[in-house]
Amino acid sequence: MQEKHHVVVVGGGFGGLQLINDLKGVPVRITLIDRRNHHLFQPLLYQVATTILATSEIAWPIRHLYRDRPEVTTLLGDVQGVDSAARAVALASGQKVPYDTLVLATGATHAYFGHDEWAPVAPGLKTLEDATTIRRRVLLAFEQAEIEDDPATRDALLTFTIVGAGPTGVELAGIIAEMAHRTLPDEFRRIDTRQARVVLVEAGPRILPAFAEALSGYAMRELAKLGVEVRTGTPVTDCTDAGVRIGDSFVPSRTLVWAAGVQASPAAKWLGIEADRAGRAMVDQDLTAPGNPDVFVIGDTASVKQENGAAVPGIAPAAKQQGAFVARVIRARLEGKPMPGQFRYRHQGSLATIGKRAAIIDFGRIKLKGGLAWWIWGIAHIYFLIGTRSRFAVAWSWLWIYLSGQHSARLITQKETMRGEG
């Protein structure tokens, strides 16, 4: 085994796992390095943040996934750099992991556009820790409002602001509004949760800019039915414990969620190559680092152009396609066969939900909205979950919520001082 070609994969997301899965049967040994011990199904992360799903329903231990693949070694570690000359990955522990082929699939984190000081009061949504933090703050806001006597403070506690109106922002806003207006009213005595405000802020001219304008308009109307207040065309200029400033107006709001932008991991700095404005490594069309054919960069970490000149979007299907492509390249190199050529992204459609009974789907020529789109969205997500147990658990949770209106994961499991307390 030690003499086999050594492929080191950094990142256990969609791209990294697709690559490893597609290398099954190829005479290589693989080392997968990730700072967390689980693979996360990020498209449903917002449902953990909004009390619909439990963490265990959208995350799986990486070691368990490859328990039957003896050629795959999993390391829990934090990569700090790449020594291209020595062909080794440097870990925070001081260890170095040598490679023959390196694949960086390290993902992205939140981007606050130069205002990192906003992060503590406006958490983003990229990890399970982010999701449980947001869930805890949302639930605690209702709890504190129940015991608050000052009307102004109570109103601020019952105002939830989401910054960024892409799919994540729209989905968060819709579910929080439904929870406040339809799930919780009978459970509180001193407050009427239906008086809660959900404010969705978008600096651009319309929400869901990646979708067709007609679908974006439909989403706006559905959000309005749920009671969501949408503000477009004005950026957020400040976030504090007391609230958010949108342009020149201030909205008192004790719960802020950031869904406005992403910043890639520092892979480009590790390799000493050019990066785009979001920090993504500018790679060649075969997904290799310029001047370094033994290093591939994929997923949210990579910036690569489509045939029409637009950048490949940072979404799960794109990462999976890139992982599969790199697996074909590695296989061809080892077998001495012709290379697959350039990576070509095949867009499979865009999907977003608005609450628990409506969604929009853009397949290009085919566009769907409403209840049918919601069912198709649900079936597609269940299909891509890992394992029968997870598929059944998520399907049952959704069916229960659809029929009863009750969310099953409304537990405050970690201590956090309620906002405004000492």
Backbone hydrogen bonds in HBPLUS format (Angstrom, degrees):
<---DONOR---> <-ACCEPTOR-->    atom                        ^
c    i                          cat <-CA-CA->   ^        H-A-AA   ^      H-
h    n   atom  resd res      DA  || num        DHA   H-A  angle D-A-AA Bond
n    s   type  num  typ     dist DA aas  dist angle  dist       angle   num
A0004-LYS N   A0001-MET O   3.13 MM   3  5.45 156.9  2.18 110.2 117.2     1
A0029-ARG N   A0005-HIS O   2.96 MM  24  6.22 162.1  2.00 152.8 157.1     2
A0100-ASP N   A0006-HIS O   2.90 MM  94  5.12 162.5  1.93 147.8 148.7     3
A0101-THR N   A0006-HIS O   3.08 MM  95  6.42 157.5  2.13 154.8 155.1     4
A0007-VAL N   A0029-ARG O   2.90 MM  22  6.24 164.1  1.93 164.1 168.1     5
A0031-THR N   A0007-VAL O   2.93 MM  24  6.38 156.6  1.98 154.1 160.0     6
A0008-VAL N   A0101-THR O   2.89 MM  93  6.32 162.8  1.92 166.6 170.0     7
A0103-VAL N   A0008-VAL O   2.86 MM  95  6.23 157.3  1.91 165.5 169.7     8
A0009-VAL N   A0031-THR O   2.81 MM  22  6.13 165.2  1.83 157.9 162.7     9
A0033-ILE N   A0009-VAL O   2.83 MM  24  6.23 163.8  1.85 164.1 169.4    10
A0010-VAL N   A0103-VAL O   2.89 MM  93  6.27 167.8  1.91 170.2 173.4    11
A0105-ALA N   A0010-VAL O   2.78 MM  95  5.64 156.9  1.84 154.3 160.9    12
A0011-GLY N   A0033-ILE O   2.81 MM  22  6.03 151.1  1.89 158.8 168.7    13
A0017-LEU N   A0013-GLY O   3.05 MM   4  6.10 168.5  2.06 154.0 157.5    14
A0018-GLN N   A0014-PHE O   3.02 MM   4  6.04 154.7  2.09 142.1 149.5    15
A0019-LEU N   A0015-GLY O   3.07 MM   4  6.23 159.2  2.11 149.4 154.7    16
A0020-ILE N   A0016-GLY O   3.11 MM   4  6.39 164.4  2.13 148.9 152.4    17
A0021-ASN N   A0017-LEU O   2.87 MM   4  6.02 163.3  1.90 151.4 156.4    18
A0022-ASP N   A0018-GLN O   2.97 MM   4  6.13 154.9  2.04 147.1 153.5    19
A0023-LEU N   A0019-LEU O   3.05 MM   4  6.28 121.8  2.41 141.1 156.1    20
A0023-LEU N   A0020-ILE O   3.20 MM   3  5.15 144.1  2.34  96.7 107.1    21
A0024-LYS N   A0021-ASN O   3.35 MM   3  5.65 161.6  2.39 108.1 111.0    22
A0026-VAL N   A0023-LEU O   2.99 MM   3  5.39 164.8  2.01 133.4 135.6    23
A0028-VAL N   A0026-VAL O   2.67 MM   2  5.69 130.2  1.92 117.8 101.3    24
A0030-ILE N   A0071-GLU O   2.86 MM  41  6.03 171.5  1.86 156.6 159.5    25
A0073-THR N   A0030-ILE O   2.79 MM  43  6.16 163.2  1.82 157.0 162.1    26
A0032-LEU N   A0073-THR O   2.78 MM  41  6.16 160.3  1.82 162.3 169.2    27
A0075-LEU N   A0032-LEU O   2.82 MM  43  6.13 165.5  1.84 163.2 164.8    28
A0034-ASP N   A0075-LEU O   3.15 MM  41  6.61 157.9  2.20 166.8 173.6    29
A0077-GLY N   A0034-ASP O   2.97 MM  43  5.65 149.0  2.07 124.0 131.5    30
A0062-ILE N   A0037-ASN O   2.86 MM  25  5.84 161.9  1.89 136.8 142.7    31
A0039-HIS N   A0060-TRP O   2.83 MM  21  5.38 159.5  1.87 156.9 156.9    32
A0060-TRP N   A0039-HIS O   3.04 MM  21  5.38 151.5  2.12 144.3 153.2    33
A0041-PHE N   A0058-ILE O   2.84 MM  17  5.27 165.7  1.86 169.4 169.0    34
A0044-LEU N   A0041-PHE O   3.23 MM   3  6.21 162.3  2.26 128.8 132.6    35
A0045-LEU N   A0042-GLN O   2.91 MM   3  4.93 170.2  1.92 117.6 119.3    36
A0047-GLN N   A0044-LEU O   3.00 MM   3  5.41 142.4  2.15 106.6 117.4    37
A0048-VAL N   A0045-LEU O   3.02 MM   3  5.34 140.6  2.18 106.5 117.3    38
A0049-ALA N   A0045-LEU O   3.20 MM   4  6.61 156.7  2.26 147.9 154.4    39
A0050-THR N   A0046-TYR O   3.02 MM   4  6.20 128.3  2.30 134.8 147.5    40
A0052-ILE N   A0047-GLN O   2.82 MM   5  5.09 137.7  2.00 159.9 167.0    41
A0053-LEU N   A0047-GLN O   3.09 MM   6  5.58 162.6  2.12 117.6 121.0    42
A0051-THR N   A0048-VAL O   3.34 MM   3  5.32 161.3  2.37 111.4 108.9    43
A0409-ALA N   A0051-THR O   3.03 MM 358  4.54 148.5  2.13 153.7 144.0    44
A0057-GLU N   A0054-ALA O   3.08 MM   3  5.56 157.1  2.14 113.1 120.3    45
A0058-ILE N   A0055-THR O   3.23 MM   3  5.88 165.4  2.25 118.1 122.0    46
A0065-LEU N   A0061-PRO O   3.24 MM   4  6.62 149.4  2.34 146.6 155.0    47
A0065-LEU N   A0062-ILE O   3.04 MM   3  5.13 118.8  2.43  97.3 112.6    48
A0066-TYR N   A0062-ILE O   3.33 MM   4  6.69 141.3  2.49 148.9 158.1    49
A0066-TYR N   A0063-ARG O   3.25 MM   3  5.43 132.7  2.49  97.9 109.4    50
A0067-ARG N   A0064-HIS O   3.35 MM   3  5.07 163.6  2.38 107.6 104.9    51
A0069-ARG N   A0066-TYR O   3.15 MM   3  5.10 165.0  2.17 109.0 110.0    52
A0072-VAL N   A0069-ARG O   2.94 MM   3  5.62 167.7  1.95 127.2 130.7    53
A0092-ALA N   A0078-ASP O   2.78 MM  14  5.51 144.8  1.90 154.3 165.8    54
A0080-GLN N   A0090-ALA O   2.81 MM  10  5.68 170.2  1.82 154.8 158.2    55
A0090-ALA N   A0081-GLY O   2.91 MM   9  5.20 166.5  1.93 142.2 145.8    56
A0083-ASP N   A0088-ALA O   2.86 MM   5  5.28 167.4  1.88 167.3 169.6    57
A0087-ARG N   A0083-ASP O   2.77 MM   4  5.71 113.3  2.22 139.2 158.3    58
A0088-ALA N   A0083-ASP O   3.11 MM   5  5.28 154.9  2.17 134.6 142.4    59
A0099-TYR N   A0087-ARG O   2.98 MM  12  5.73 155.2  2.04 144.7 143.5    60
A0089-VAL N   A0097-VAL O   2.82 MM   8  5.02 160.3  1.86 133.1 137.5    61
A0097-VAL N   A0089-VAL O   2.81 MM   8  5.02 159.9  1.85 145.1 150.7    62
A0091-LEU N   A0095-GLN O   2.87 MM   4  5.37 173.3  1.88 167.7 166.7    63
A0094-GLY N   A0091-LEU O   3.00 MM   3  5.47 163.8  2.02 115.3 120.1    64
A0102-LEU N   A0294-ASP O   2.89 MM 192  6.30 167.6  1.91 164.2 168.2    65
A0296-PHE N   A0102-LEU O   2.77 MM 194  6.18 164.7  1.79 159.5 163.7    66
A0104-LEU N   A0296-PHE O   2.81 MM 192  6.15 168.9  1.82 153.7 154.3    67
A0298-ILE N   A0104-LEU O   3.00 MM 194  6.33 163.6  2.02 156.7 159.8    68
A0265-SER N   A0107-GLY O   3.10 MM 158  6.05 149.6  2.19 156.3 146.9    69
A0109-THR N   A0263-GLN O   2.72 MM 154  5.21 167.4  1.74 149.7 151.5    70
A0263-GLN N   A0109-THR O   2.70 MM 154  5.21 157.1  1.75 137.8 143.8    71
A0111-ALA N   A0261-GLY O   3.07 MM 150  4.95 146.7  2.19 112.8 109.0    72
A0115-HIS N   A0112-TYR O   3.04 MM   3  5.10 146.8  2.15 103.1 113.4    73
A0118-TRP N   A0115-HIS O   2.99 MM   3  5.84 169.6  2.00 125.0 128.1    74
A0119-ALA N   A0116-ASP O   3.11 MM   3  5.54 158.9  2.16 112.6 118.5    75
A0121-VAL N   A0118-TRP O   3.09 MM   3  5.70 129.8  2.36 116.2 128.2    76
A0122-ALA N   A0118-TRP O   2.89 MM   4  5.84 139.9  2.05 157.2 168.5    77
A0258-TRP N   A0123-PRO O   2.88 MM 135  5.59 174.5  1.88 133.8 135.7    78
A0131-ALA N   A0127-THR O   3.04 MM   4  6.40 158.8  2.08 148.5 153.8    79
A0132-THR N   A0128-LEU O   2.93 MM   4  6.20 164.3  1.95 156.9 159.8    80
A0133-THR N   A0129-GLU O   2.99 MM   4  6.07 147.8  2.10 141.3 150.4    81
A0134-ILE N   A0130-ASP O   2.96 MM   4  6.23 163.3  1.99 154.8 158.3    82
A0135-ARG N   A0131-ALA O   2.91 MM   4  6.10 164.7  1.93 150.2 155.1    83
A0136-ARG N   A0132-THR O   2.93 MM   4  5.94 158.8  1.98 139.4 145.4    84
A0137-ARG N   A0133-THR O   2.99 MM   4  6.24 158.9  2.03 149.2 154.7    85
A0138-VAL N   A0134-ILE O   2.92 MM   4  6.13 161.0  1.96 155.4 160.3    86
A0139-LEU N   A0135-ARG O   3.03 MM   4  6.21 171.5  2.04 154.1 156.3    87
A0140-LEU N   A0136-ARG O   2.86 MM   4  5.94 160.4  1.90 148.6 155.0    88
A0141-ALA N   A0137-ARG O   2.97 MM   4  6.01 141.4  2.12 138.5 147.7    89
A0143-GLU N   A0139-LEU O   3.14 MM   4  6.46 158.7  2.19 146.5 152.9    90
A0144-GLN N   A0140-LEU O   2.83 MM   4  6.00 163.9  1.86 154.0 157.1    91
A0145-ALA N   A0141-ALA O   2.99 MM   4  6.06 153.2  2.06 141.1 149.2    92
A0146-GLU N   A0142-PHE O   3.07 MM   4  6.26 142.0  2.21 142.7 151.7    93
A0147-ILE N   A0144-GLN O   3.11 MM   3  5.40 137.8  2.29 102.9 113.7    94
A0148-GLU N   A0144-GLN O   3.02 MM   4  6.07 113.8  2.48 141.9 159.3    95
A0148-GLU N   A0145-ALA O   3.34 MM   3  4.98 153.4  2.41  94.5 102.2    96
A0154-ARG N   A0150-ASP O   2.93 MM   4  6.11 159.3  1.98 155.4 162.2    97
A0155-ASP N   A0151-PRO O   2.88 MM   4  6.10 154.9  1.94 147.9 154.2    98
A0156-ALA N   A0152-ALA O   3.04 MM   4  6.32 155.1  2.10 145.2 151.8    99
A0157-LEU N   A0153-THR O   2.93 MM   4  6.20 152.0  2.01 148.1 156.0   100
A0158-LEU N   A0154-ARG O   3.03 MM   4  6.26 140.7  2.19 142.3 152.8   101
A0158-LEU N   A0155-ASP O   3.17 MM   3  5.06 124.2  2.50  90.9 105.1   102
A0159-THR N   A0156-ALA O   3.24 MM   3  5.16 158.6  2.29 106.3 106.5   103
A0254-ARG N   A0156-ALA O   3.00 MM  98  5.62 156.1  2.06 137.0 131.0   104
A0197-ARG N   A0158-LEU O   2.81 MM  39  6.25 153.3  1.88 151.9 161.1   105
A0160-PHE N   A0197-ARG O   2.79 MM  37  6.14 165.9  1.81 159.9 162.2   106
A0199-VAL N   A0160-PHE O   2.75 MM  39  6.11 161.8  1.78 157.1 163.6   107
A0161-THR N   A0255-THR O   2.98 MM  94  6.36 166.7  1.99 165.1 168.1   108
A0257-VAL N   A0161-THR O   2.90 MM  96  6.32 147.0  2.00 158.9 167.0   109
A0162-ILE N   A0199-VAL O   2.81 MM  37  6.21 163.4  1.84 166.8 172.4   110
A0201-VAL N   A0162-ILE O   2.90 MM  39  6.24 168.5  1.91 167.5 170.8   111
A0163-VAL N   A0257-VAL O   2.89 MM  94  6.23 168.3  1.90 170.1 172.8   112
A0259-ALA N   A0163-VAL O   2.63 MM  96  5.46 150.6  1.71 158.1 164.5   113
A0164-GLY N   A0201-VAL O   2.71 MM  37  5.70 165.0  1.73 162.8 168.2   114
A0208-LEU N   A0165-ALA O   2.81 MM  43  5.93 172.4  1.82 162.0 162.8   115
A0170-VAL N   A0166-GLY O   3.00 MM   4  6.16 168.3  2.01 164.2 167.6   116
A0171-GLU N   A0167-PRO O   2.89 MM   4  5.96 162.9  1.92 151.3 156.5   117
A0172-LEU N   A0168-THR O   2.92 MM   4  6.07 162.7  1.95 152.1 156.9   118
A0173-ALA N   A0169-GLY O   2.98 MM   4  6.09 167.2  1.99 148.9 152.8   119
A0174-GLY N   A0170-VAL O   2.99 MM   4  6.13 163.4  2.02 149.9 154.4   120
A0175-ILE N   A0171-GLU O   3.14 MM   4  6.28 165.9  2.16 150.0 153.1   121
A0176-ILE N   A0172-LEU O   2.98 MM   4  6.11 170.7  1.99 159.1 162.0   122
A0177-ALA N   A0173-ALA O   3.03 MM   4  6.07 159.9  2.07 146.3 152.2   123
A0178-GLU N   A0174-GLY O   3.01 MM   4  6.21 158.3  2.06 143.9 150.1   124
A0179-MET N   A0175-ILE O   2.86 MM   4  6.06 159.7  1.90 151.6 157.4   125
A0180-ALA N   A0176-ILE O   2.97 MM   4  6.18 161.9  2.00 149.4 153.8   126
A0181-HIS N   A0177-ALA O   2.89 MM   4  5.97 161.5  1.93 153.3 158.6   127
A0182-ARG N   A0178-GLU O   2.78 MM   4  5.40 149.5  1.87 145.4 151.2   128
A0183-THR N   A0179-MET O   3.19 MM   4  4.67 135.7  2.40 107.7 119.8   129
A0184-LEU N   A0179-MET O   3.00 MM   5  6.07 154.3  2.07 173.9 171.6   130
A0187-GLU N   A0184-LEU O   2.87 MM   3  5.41 163.4  1.90 129.3 135.0   131
A0195-GLN N   A0192-ASP O   2.86 MM   3  5.76 168.7  1.87 128.7 132.1   132
A0196-ALA N   A0193-THR O   3.06 MM   3  5.45 164.0  2.08 113.1 116.7   133
A0229-GLU N   A0198-VAL O   2.80 MM  31  6.01 168.5  1.81 170.7 172.4   134
A0200-LEU N   A0229-GLU O   2.84 MM  29  6.11 162.0  1.87 151.8 157.4   135
A0231-ARG N   A0200-LEU O   2.81 MM  31  6.15 165.9  1.83 167.1 168.6   136
A0202-GLU N   A0231-ARG O   2.82 MM  29  6.16 159.0  1.87 165.5 166.7   137
A0233-GLY N   A0202-GLU O   2.93 MM  31  6.39 115.2  2.36 142.7 159.1   138
A0233-GLY N   A0204-GLY O   2.74 MM  29  4.86 141.5  1.88 144.4 141.2   139
A0211-PHE N   A0208-LEU O   3.06 MM   3  5.71 165.3  2.08 122.3 127.0   140
A0215-LEU N   A0212-ALA O   3.07 MM   3  5.41 120.5  2.44 105.4 119.2   141
A0216-SER N   A0212-ALA O   2.99 MM   4  6.31 156.9  2.04 154.3 161.8   142
A0217-GLY N   A0213-GLU O   2.90 MM   4  6.13 153.2  1.97 147.1 153.9   143
A0218-TYR N   A0214-ALA O   3.02 MM   4  6.30 150.8  2.11 140.8 148.6   144
A0219-ALA N   A0215-LEU O   2.94 MM   4  6.21 160.2  1.98 150.0 154.8   145
A0220-MET N   A0216-SER O   3.02 MM   4  6.31 152.6  2.10 145.2 152.6   146
A0221-ARG N   A0217-GLY O   3.09 MM   4  6.41 157.0  2.14 148.0 153.2   147
A0222-GLU N   A0218-TYR O   2.95 MM   4  6.27 158.1  2.00 153.8 160.1   148
A0223-LEU N   A0219-ALA O   2.91 MM   4  6.09 158.5  1.96 152.2 157.8   149
A0224-ALA N   A0220-MET O   3.00 MM   4  6.23 152.9  2.08 144.9 152.5   150
A0225-LYS N   A0221-ARG O   3.07 MM   4  6.40 149.0  2.17 143.6 151.3   151
A0226-LEU N   A0222-GLU O   3.19 MM   4  6.51 140.0  2.36 139.1 149.4   152
A0226-LEU N   A0223-LEU O   3.04 MM   3  5.05 124.9  2.35  94.5 109.1   153
A0228-VAL N   A0223-LEU O   2.94 MM   5  5.27 161.1  1.97 151.4 145.3   154
A0227-GLY N   A0224-ALA O   2.99 MM   3  4.98 153.2  2.06 101.1 109.7   155
A0247-GLY N   A0235-PRO O   2.99 MM  12  5.92 134.2  2.21 163.5 168.2   156
A0237-THR N   A0245-ARG O   2.82 MM   8  5.53 163.1  1.85 151.4 157.3   157
A0245-ARG N   A0238-ASP O   2.84 MM   7  5.01 167.5  1.86 144.9 148.0   158
A0240-THR N   A0243-GLY O   2.85 MM   3  5.29 167.3  1.87 169.6 171.1   159
A0243-GLY N   A0240-THR O   3.26 MM   3  5.29 136.6  2.46  96.6 107.6   160
A0253-SER N   A0242-ALA O   3.02 MM  11  6.05 143.6  2.16 119.5 130.2   161
A0244-VAL N   A0251-VAL O   3.04 MM   7  5.37 157.9  2.09 146.9 148.4   162
A0251-VAL N   A0244-VAL O   2.80 MM   7  5.37 173.8  1.81 162.1 163.8   163
A0246-ILE N   A0249-SER O   2.74 MM   3  5.36 149.8  1.83 166.1 172.2   164
A0249-SER N   A0246-ILE O   3.09 MM   3  5.36 155.9  2.15 134.5 129.8   165
A0264-ALA N   A0278-ALA O   2.82 MM  14  6.05 169.2  1.83 171.6 174.5   166
A0269-LYS N   A0266-PRO O   3.07 MM   3  5.31 120.1  2.44 103.6 117.9   167
A0270-TRP N   A0266-PRO O   3.04 MM   4  6.39 156.1  2.10 153.7 161.1   168
A0271-LEU N   A0267-ALA O   3.07 MM   4  6.34 148.0  2.17 148.5 156.2   169
A0272-GLY N   A0268-ALA O   2.84 MM   4  5.87 119.3  2.21 136.7 153.3   170
A0273-ILE N   A0268-ALA O   3.05 MM   5  5.26 160.9  2.08 146.4 149.6   171
A0272-GLY N   A0269-LYS O   3.21 MM   3  4.89 138.8  2.39  90.9 102.6   172
A0282-MET N   A0274-GLU O   2.88 MM   8  5.63 173.6  1.89 153.5 151.2   173
A0276-ASP N   A0280-ARG O   2.92 MM   4  5.43 150.2  2.01 143.4 151.1   174
A0279-GLY N   A0276-ASP O   2.93 MM   3  5.22 160.9  1.97 114.7 118.5   175
A0281-ALA N   A0301-THR O   2.84 MM  20  6.20 148.0  1.94 168.1 157.4   176
A0303-SER N   A0281-ALA O   2.75 MM  22  5.57 150.2  1.83 157.7 147.9   177
A0283-VAL N   A0303-SER O   3.34 MM  20  6.23 157.8  2.40 146.0 152.0   178
A0284-ASP N   A0288-THR O   2.94 MM   4  5.48 169.1  1.96 167.2 164.6   179
A0287-LEU N   A0284-ASP O   2.82 MM   3  5.18 152.6  1.90 121.6 123.3   180
A0343-PHE N   A0285-GLN O   2.79 MM  58  5.82 177.2  1.80 154.4 155.4   181
A0297-VAL N   A0287-LEU O   2.97 MM  10  5.86 156.7  2.03 164.9 172.1   182
A0289-ALA N   A0295-VAL O   2.87 MM   6  5.76 154.1  1.93 155.3 158.2   183
A0292-ASN N   A0289-ALA O   2.87 MM   3  5.23 155.7  1.93 144.6 141.9   184
A0295-VAL N   A0292-ASN O   3.12 MM   3  5.78 163.4  2.15 126.3 127.5   185
A0302-ALA N   A0299-GLY O   3.06 MM   3  5.69 161.0  2.10 120.3 125.3   186
A0312-VAL N   A0304-VAL O   2.93 MM   8  5.94 163.4  1.96 178.4 173.1   187
A0306-GLN N   A0310-ALA O   2.70 MM   4  5.46 161.8  1.73 162.3 167.8   188
A0309-GLY N   A0306-GLN O   3.04 MM   3  5.27 161.9  2.07 110.8 115.0   189
A0319-ALA N   A0315-ILE O   3.17 MM   4  6.51 159.8  2.21 154.7 160.8   190
A0320-LYS N   A0316-ALA O   2.96 MM   4  6.21 160.8  2.00 160.0 165.3   191
A0321-GLN N   A0317-PRO O   2.98 MM   4  6.16 156.6  2.03 144.8 150.9   192
A0322-GLN N   A0318-ALA O   2.96 MM   4  6.20 155.1  2.03 148.4 155.4   193
A0323-GLY N   A0319-ALA O   2.91 MM   4  6.15 157.3  1.96 149.2 155.4   194
A0324-ALA N   A0320-LYS O   3.00 MM   4  6.20 159.3  2.04 148.2 153.3   195
A0325-PHE N   A0321-GLN O   2.94 MM   4  6.14 151.1  2.02 143.3 151.5   196
A0326-VAL N   A0322-GLN O   2.97 MM   4  6.21 165.9  1.99 155.0 157.3   197
A0327-ALA N   A0323-GLY O   3.07 MM   4  6.26 153.0  2.15 143.5 151.2   198
A0328-ARG N   A0324-ALA O   3.11 MM   4  6.42 148.7  2.22 141.9 149.5   199
A0328-ARG N   A0325-PHE O   3.05 MM   3  5.15 118.1  2.45  96.3 111.2   200
A0329-VAL N   A0325-PHE O   3.00 MM   4  6.39 151.3  2.08 148.5 157.0   201
A0330-ILE N   A0326-VAL O   2.91 MM   4  6.18 166.8  1.93 156.7 158.9   202
A0331-ARG N   A0327-ALA O   2.99 MM   4  6.12 162.1  2.02 146.3 151.7   203
A0332-ALA N   A0328-ARG O   2.90 MM   4  6.04 160.8  1.94 146.4 151.9   204
A0333-ARG N   A0329-VAL O   2.93 MM   4  6.15 159.7  1.97 153.0 158.3   205
A0334-LEU N   A0330-ILE O   3.07 MM   4  6.26 165.9  2.09 152.2 155.4   206
A0335-GLU N   A0331-ARG O   2.98 MM   4  6.12 146.9  2.09 147.2 156.5   207
A0336-GLY N   A0332-ALA O   2.90 MM   4  5.78 110.7  2.39 138.6 153.3   208
A0337-LYS N   A0332-ALA O   2.91 MM   5  4.79 151.0  2.00 141.8 145.1   209
A0336-GLY N   A0333-ARG O   3.31 MM   3  5.16 154.3  2.38  96.1 103.6   210
A0350-SER N   A0362-ASP O   2.94 MM  12  5.09 152.2  2.02 131.0 138.8   211
A0362-ASP N   A0350-SER O   2.81 MM  12  5.09 162.5  1.84 151.8 157.3   212
A0352-ALA N   A0360-ILE O   3.07 MM   8  5.51 146.9  2.19 156.7 160.5   213
A0360-ILE N   A0352-ALA O   2.82 MM   8  5.51 158.1  1.87 162.9 168.9   214
A0354-ILE N   A0358-ALA O   2.84 MM   4  5.28 174.8  1.84 136.4 136.4   215
A0370-GLY N   A0359-ALA O   2.94 MM  11  5.39 130.5  2.19 155.6 161.0   216
A0361-ILE N   A0368-LEU O   2.91 MM   7  5.06 161.9  1.94 144.8 144.0   217
A0368-LEU N   A0361-ILE O   2.88 MM   7  5.06 161.1  1.92 144.8 151.2   218
A0363-PHE N   A0366-ILE O   2.75 MM   3  5.02 156.7  1.80 174.3 176.0   219
A0374-TRP N   A0370-GLY O   3.09 MM   4  6.40 144.7  2.22 142.3 152.8   220
A0374-TRP N   A0371-GLY O   3.05 MM   3  4.97 117.9  2.46  91.7 107.5   221
A0375-TRP N   A0371-GLY O   3.06 MM   4  6.43 155.6  2.13 153.3 158.4   222
A0376-ILE N   A0372-LEU O   3.03 MM   4  6.32 163.0  2.06 153.0 157.6   223
A0377-TRP N   A0373-ALA O   2.85 MM   4  5.98 159.7  1.89 147.5 153.6   224
A0378-GLY N   A0374-TRP O   2.91 MM   4  6.14 159.1  1.96 148.3 153.7   225
A0379-ILE N   A0375-TRP O   2.94 MM   4  6.16 165.3  1.97 152.9 156.3   226
A0380-ALA N   A0376-ILE O   2.96 MM   4  6.09 162.0  1.99 151.7 156.7   227
A0381-HIS N   A0377-TRP O   3.07 MM   4  6.31 159.6  2.11 149.7 154.7   228
A0382-ILE N   A0378-GLY O   2.95 MM   4  6.15 162.3  1.98 153.6 158.6   229
A0383-TYR N   A0379-ILE O   2.97 MM   4  6.09 154.8  2.03 146.4 153.2   230
A0384-PHE N   A0380-ALA O   3.30 MM   4  6.58 147.8  2.42 142.6 149.4   231
A0385-LEU N   A0382-ILE O   3.24 MM   3  5.31 153.9  2.31 101.6 109.3   232
A0391-ARG N   A0387-GLY O   3.21 MM   4  6.47 162.3  2.24 148.4 153.5   233
A0392-PHE N   A0388-THR O   2.91 MM   4  6.10 164.3  1.93 155.6 159.6   234
A0393-ALA N   A0389-ARG O   2.88 MM   4  6.05 163.7  1.91 151.7 156.7   235
A0394-VAL N   A0390-SER O   2.94 MM   4  6.03 170.3  1.95 153.7 155.9   236
A0395-ALA N   A0391-ARG O   2.97 MM   4  6.01 162.4  2.00 145.4 151.2   237
A0396-TRP N   A0392-PHE O   2.87 MM   4  6.01 158.7  1.92 149.6 155.5   238
A0397-SER N   A0393-ALA O   2.97 MM   4  6.17 159.2  2.01 146.4 152.3   239
A0398-TRP N   A0394-VAL O   2.94 MM   4  6.17 166.1  1.96 155.7 158.9   240
A0399-LEU N   A0395-ALA O   2.94 MM   4  6.11 160.1  1.98 146.8 152.8   241
A0400-TRP N   A0396-TRP O   2.87 MM   4  6.00 163.2  1.89 153.3 157.7   242
A0401-ILE N   A0397-SER O   3.00 MM   4  6.19 163.9  2.02 150.0 154.1   243
A0402-TYR N   A0398-TRP O   2.82 MM   4  5.95 156.2  1.88 147.8 155.3   244
A0403-LEU N   A0399-LEU O   2.96 MM   4  6.13 152.9  2.03 148.5 154.6   245
A0404-SER N   A0400-TRP O   2.76 MM   4  5.76 165.3  1.78 153.8 158.9   246
A0405-GLY N   A0401-ILE O   2.74 MM   4  4.54 140.7  1.89 118.4 130.0   247
A0421-GLU N   A0418-MET O   2.96 MM   3  5.76 160.0  2.00 148.8 150.6   248
